[in-house]
Structures are given as structure tokens and as C-alpha cells.
Amino acid sequence: MALNTTLTSTQKSRISWMGGIHKQREVGLIVIIALIFVVMSFTSPYFLTWANMKAMLLSFSIEGIVVVGMTILLIVGGIDLSVGAVVCLSMVVAGQLFLSGMDPWLASLGGILAAAAVGLVMGLTVTKIGLSHFIASLAAMVIVRGLCMIITQGTPLSLFTLPVNFKFLGQGALWGVPFVIILFFVLVALFDFLLRKATLFRKVFYTGSNERAAAYSGININRIKLWVTVLTSTLAGIAGIIYMARLGSATPTFGVGMELNVIAAAVIGGASLKGGTGSILGAVLGVALLSIVTSSLILINVSVYWQELIKGLILLAAVSLDHLLNKYRAG
């Protein structure tokens, strides 16, 4: 039976209502970001400089690629605590293959495939064994960190001999704009379009909103969960390769805590921890807000310890808002 004929009027109105909520959330984030820009323009003469703007864009562009995948996974009702470790795994696998004599592009493909394999294993444990994404990804995080240590023997890999054309991925620029930033916005535009228009990605929303109804509608919910989990890990792997090209090294402890920033950005942007809601634009605004807040705190000389506290409070506020919206929707 066709998907569009099985949706009830209640489901359709709920999807429409959620779309309105997302637009409000996105507009609200834009207003908050604009207010910070106005305040910081008077507070610090360095805030509105191109150097600072470029630094902020660079700081969230690579991590933002991971946020895109996390947002889609949250929409389907999952979560991935291993993304920071998977970013690191992609780096160290590709770095080790390169040092072994492999072409850097082929080595990078190996790193991305290793990341995708982690997502595949997690997806299978969720869909075949029945573990939650939280437990599966928590175990994967520990295992992958161990693999990174085993591969590198706990020693950072120096990759300064990477060819210039490969380093362009993380260090190059087109028309004066860092290539990383261009790549980020291309990926954002692509996945935002797919999430809004593609039937396959609409099934992600239906699965996250109500698994039972989605299954009755003919959707293979396990298949949806599996490929979304693999997609999240694959995007983390791509981010790892870009980090490697940018830094010219691969450290086995890289990405520790990244998962918290990524989840925070997605939730701030409107993705629900209970699934069924979220948008790529909102996630981008969420990661941008965190980057702008961090940059602002640095410019006004706030201690790094206070920075973590403030970001934690922002995350708590976002999760609390998400909980209240879900409670209101359920009531």
C-alpha cells in the first residue's frame, strides 16, 4: 500500500504542526545569533573581523558535517555516542595506511569504510539483537577508542608528508573561502533538500514519529534505522579525513567529547531526543550558536572552565525545552 494513502489526517496535521515548530525554533535561533552579533560588535573590536568570522566558520564546519548525520539519526529515534571516536578511527586508519605506503586518497577511502563498518555493526546490534542506540553506541565508543590506541600504539601519527593536493581538503581555499566551509554548505544544502523532499528521507520522520504506524504503512523500519546509523558513522568518517588533512596528523585521543557538542547542536537546533522531529537548518544554526558563544567567551577573556559550564547550561536549556515541547505535544 502506498505510503501517502496510509497516513491519517491526525498524522498529517502532526507533521504540519512539527514543521511550524521547527520554523519558529529556527527563527528564534537566528534572532539569538543576531543579538549576540550586535552585543559583541560593541564589546570586542575583533569580533566582526574577517579573521574571526573565518575562524568561527572553520571551527564548526567540519564538526557540522557530523552534526548533519547526528540530526538524521535523532529524527529516526536513535543517538550515537561514538561519533567522536569514529572521527578519530577514520583519521588513524587512513594515517596508518598512508604511512604504510598507500596513496592518501585510497587510504582515506579505507578510513571512511572503517567508519562505515562501525555504523553497520551498531545498526545490526540495534535491528537484529534489539539493543538501544544508546547502549550500542556507548559500547562502540569504548571499543573504537581501544582500536585507535592499538593502531597507533598510543602515539600520534605525524602526516606532514601528505601531498599538497590532499592537504587542500583541509587547508585549501577557493575564491578566498576555505574549501572546508564550501564543502560543509554543499553537504548541508544536499541533505536539507533530501530531508525535505526525498521519499526515502521522509520515511525517517515517519519511523521516528511512530514506529508501529510506520511499520503498518509498509515501511521497513529496521532497514531505515540501519542505513541511517551507517550514514551517521560515514559522515563522521568523512569529517575525520578532513581533520587529518587540516592538521597533518592523527592523534588517538582526538575527538574526545565531540559527541556531546554534536548532540547539543542538534538538540538546540530542534532535533528531539524522542525522535520524529529535526531539521538540517536548525542543526546548522545550533552548531553555529555554540561556535559563536565559544568565540565570544574567548574574546572577552572568560576562563575555559566557565566556557564548559556555560555550554553545559545551554545544552540543559535546550533539552528542557525539548522535553516541555514533547510533553505539550503528548498532552
C-alpha positions in Angstrom: 0.0 0.0 0.0 1.4 3.4 -0.9 2.7 5.5 2.0 0.7 8.6 1.3 -2.6 6.7 1.4 -1.9 5.2 4.9 -1.2 8.4 6.7 -4.2 9.5 8.8 -5.3 13.1 8.9 -4.0 13.3 12.5 -0.5 12.2 11.4 -0.6 14.7 8.6 -1.6 17.5 10.9 1.0 16.5 13.4 3.7 16.6 10.7 2.5 20.0 9.6 2.5 21.2 13.3 6.0 20.0 13.8 7.1 21.9 10.7 5.7 25.0 12.2 7.5 24.4 15.4 10.8 24.0 13.5 10.3 27.2 11.7 9.7 29.0 15.0 12.8 27.4 16.5 15.0 28.3 13.5 13.7 31.9 13.6 14.4 32.1 17.3 18.0 30.9 16.8 18.6 33.4 14.1 17.3 36.2 16.4 19.6 35.0 19.3 22.6 34.8 16.9 21.9 38.3 15.6 21.6 39.7 19.1 25.0 38.1 20.1 26.5 39.7 17.0 25.1 43.1 17.9 26.3 42.9 21.5 29.8 41.5 20.6 30.3 44.2 17.9 30.3 46.7 20.8 32.1 44.5 23.3 35.1 43.5 21.2 36.6 45.2 18.1 37.9 41.9 16.9 34.5 40.0 16.7 33.4 41.3 13.3 36.7 41.0 11.6 37.1 38.6 8.7 39.8 36.7 10.6 37.4 35.9 13.4 34.5 35.1 11.2 36.6 32.7 9.2 37.9 31.1 12.4 34.3 30.6 13.6 33.2 29.1 10.3 36.2 26.8 10.3 35.6 25.7 13.9 32.1 24.4 13.2 32.2 23.5 9.5 34.0 20.1 10.0 32.1 19.3 13.2 29.0 20.4 11.4 29.3 17.5 9.0 29.0 15.2 11.9 26.0 17.2 13.2 24.2 16.6 9.9 24.4 12.8 10.4 23.5 13.0 14.1 20.4 15.1 13.3 19.1 12.5 10.9 19.8 9.7 13.4 18.0 11.7 16.2 15.0 12.1 13.9 14.7 8.3 13.4 14.8 7.9 17.2 18.4 7.0 17.7 21.5 8.5 19.1 25.2 7.9 18.6 27.7 8.4 21.4 30.6 7.0 19.3 30.9 9.8 16.6 34.0 11.4 18.2 35.7 8.0 18.4 34.7 7.2 14.8 36.1 10.5 13.6 39.4 9.5 15.3 39.3 6.0 13.9 38.9 7.3 10.3 41.9 9.5 10.9 44.2 6.9 12.4 43.2 4.1 9.9 43.8 6.5 6.9 47.0 7.8 8.5 48.4 4.4 9.2 47.6 3.2 5.7 49.3 6.3 4.2 52.4 5.7 6.3 52.4 2.1 5.1 52.8 3.4 1.5 49.3 3.6 0.3 48.1 6.5 -1.9 46.4 9.1 0.5 43.1 9.1 -1.4 42.9 5.3 -1.2 44.0 5.4 2.4 41.2 7.9 3.1 38.7 5.6 1.5 39.9 2.9 3.8 39.4 5.2 6.8 35.8 6.1 5.7 35.0 2.4 5.1 36.2 1.6 8.6 33.9 4.3 10.0 31.0 3.0 7.9 31.7 -0.5 9.2 31.3 0.7 12.8 28.0 2.1 11.9 27.0 -1.1 10.2 27.9 -3.2 13.3 26.0 -0.7 15.6 23.0 -0.8 13.2 22.9 -4.6 13.2 23.1 -4.8 17.0 20.1 -2.4 17.2 18.0 -4.0 14.5 18.9 -7.7 14.9 19.7 -8.0 18.6 17.4 -5.3 19.8 19.8 -3.1 21.8 19.1 0.6 22.0 21.2 3.0 20.0 22.4 4.4 23.3 23.8 1.1 24.6 25.2 0.1 21.2 26.9 3.4 20.5 28.3 3.5 24.1 29.9 0.1 23.6 31.1 1.2 20.2 32.7 4.3 21.6 34.8 2.3 24.1 35.8 -0.4 21.5 36.7 2.1 18.8 38.8 4.2 21.3 40.6 1.0 22.1 41.2 0.2 18.4 42.6 3.7 17.9 45.1 3.1 20.7 46.0 -0.4 19.3 46.6 1.0 15.8 48.7 3.9 16.9 50.3 2.3 20.0 49.2 5.4 21.8 51.5 7.6 19.7 50.3 10.4 17.4 50.9 9.8 13.7 52.9 12.6 12.0 51.5 13.0 8.5 53.3 16.2 7.3 54.4 14.4 4.2 50.9 14.3 2.9 50.8 15.7 -0.7 49.7 19.3 -1.2 46.7 18.3 -3.3 45.4 16.2 -0.5 46.0 18.8 2.2 43.8 21.1 0.1 40.9 19.3 1.6 41.5 20.8 5.0 43.8 23.8 4.2 42.9 25.0 0.7 40.7 27.8 -0.4 38.5 28.7 -3.4 37.9 32.4 -4.2 39.3 33.2 -0.8 36.9 31.0 1.1 38.3 27.9 2.8 37.4 24.7 0.9 36.1 23.1 4.1 33.5 25.8 4.5 32.3 25.4 0.9 32.1 21.6 1.3 30.2 21.9 4.5 27.5 24.2 3.0 27.2 21.9 -0.1 26.6 18.9 2.2 24.1 20.9 4.3 22.2 22.0 1.2 22.2 18.5 -0.2 20.9 16.8 3.0 18.5 19.6 3.8 16.9 19.1 0.3 16.8 15.3 0.7 15.3 15.5 4.2 12.5 17.8 2.9 11.8 16.3 -0.5 13.1 12.7 -0.9 10.6 10.0 -0.1 13.3 7.8 1.5 14.2 10.6 3.9 10.5 11.3 4.7 10.3 7.7 5.9 12.9 8.7 8.5 10.4 11.1 10.0 7.6 8.6 9.9 9.8 6.0 11.6 10.9 8.3 14.4 7.4 9.7 14.9 5.6 6.4 15.4 7.4 3.1 14.6 4.3 1.0 14.8 2.3 3.2 12.4 5.3 3.4 10.1 5.5 -0.4 10.1 1.8 -0.7 9.4 2.3 1.7 6.5 4.7 -0.7 4.8 7.9 0.9 5.9 10.8 -1.4 6.8 11.8 0.4 10.0 14.8 -1.8 10.7 16.2 -1.1 7.3 15.7 2.7 7.8 17.4 2.5 11.2 20.3 0.5 9.8 21.2 2.8 6.9 20.7 6.0 9.0 23.2 4.6 11.6 25.7 3.8 8.8 25.2 7.2 7.3 26.0 8.9 10.6 29.2 7.0 11.0 30.2 7.5 7.4 29.8 11.3 7.7 31.9 11.1 10.9 34.5 9.2 8.9 34.5 11.9 6.2 35.0 14.6 8.9 37.9 12.6 10.2 39.6 12.6 6.8 39.2 16.4 6.6 40.6 16.9 10.1 43.6 14.7 9.1 44.2 16.9 6.0 43.8 20.0 8.0 46.0 19.1 11.0 48.6 16.9 9.2 48.4 14.4 12.0 46.3 11.7 13.6 46.1 11.6 17.4 44.5 8.5 19.1 42.7 10.8 21.6 41.3 13.2 19.0 37.5 13.9 19.2 37.0 13.1 22.9 33.9 14.9 24.0 32.9 15.8 20.4 29.7 13.7 20.7 28.4 16.0 23.4 28.9 19.1 21.2 27.3 17.4 18.3 24.3 16.2 20.2 23.9 19.6 21.9 24.0 21.4 18.5 21.4 19.0 17.0 19.1 19.4 20.1 19.5 23.1 20.2 18.5 23.2 16.5 15.3 21.4 17.2 16.0 17.6 16.9 14.1 15.7 19.5 15.7 13.1 21.7 12.5 11.1 21.4 12.7 11.1 17.6 10.3 12.3 14.8 11.5 15.9 14.7 14.5 17.9 13.5 15.9 19.8 10.6 19.3 20.3 9.0 19.0 24.1 9.0 18.1 24.1 12.7 21.1 21.8 13.4 23.4 24.2 11.5 22.1 27.1 13.5 22.7 25.1 16.7 26.3 24.4 15.9 26.8 28.0 14.7 25.4 29.3 18.0 27.7 27.1 20.1 30.7 28.3 18.0 29.7 31.9 18.3 29.2 31.6 22.0 32.7 29.9 22.4 34.3 32.6 20.3 32.6 35.4 22.2 33.7 34.0 25.6 37.3 33.7 24.4 37.3 37.3 23.1 36.0 38.6 26.5 38.6 36.5 28.3 36.3 34.1 30.1 38.1 31.2 31.7 37.9 27.9 29.7 36.4 26.3 32.8 33.5 28.7 32.7 33.1 28.1 29.0 32.3 24.5 29.6 29.9 25.4 32.3 28.1 27.9 30.0 27.9 25.4 27.1 26.5 22.8 29.5 23.8 25.2 30.7 22.9 25.9 27.1 22.5 22.2 26.5 20.4 21.8 29.6 18.1 24.6 28.5 17.8 23.0 25.0 17.0 19.5 26.4 14.5 21.1 28.9 12.8 22.9 26.1 12.6 19.7 24.0 11.1 17.9 27.0 8.5 20.5 27.5 7.5 20.6 23.8 7.2 16.8 23.8 5.1 16.9 27.0 2.9 19.6 25.4 2.5 17.6 22.2 1.6 14.4 24.1 -0.9 16.3 26.2 
